[in-house]
């Protein structure tokens, strides 16, 4: 990421239509040592929805998101365990 505020505006504008793409909830994390380093955890019901979002993200990163991010990466992961203490 280059600048958190520029990225956050783009994220809040939601150019990939998170809700319409199947995102059920998301979490945004920010490094305490580098405020411009951000992680996002998007939760989906199906792997197919996650794969569709990944395609949209690649398009975004190659286009308008390119100016607000540096080296964006994504992986589709499966939750193995979720515990609340």
Number of C-alpha atoms within 10 A of each C-alpha: 17 14 14 16 12 14 19 14 11 14 14 8 10 11 13 16 12 16 11 10 15 18 18 12 11 12 9 10 12 13 10 9 7 8 13 17 16 17 14 11 15 16 19 20 10 11 13 11 15 20 15 12 22 17 11 15 18 14 14 14 17 10 10 12 20 16 14 19 18 14 8 14 10 11 9 13 10 10 7 5 5 5 4 3 2
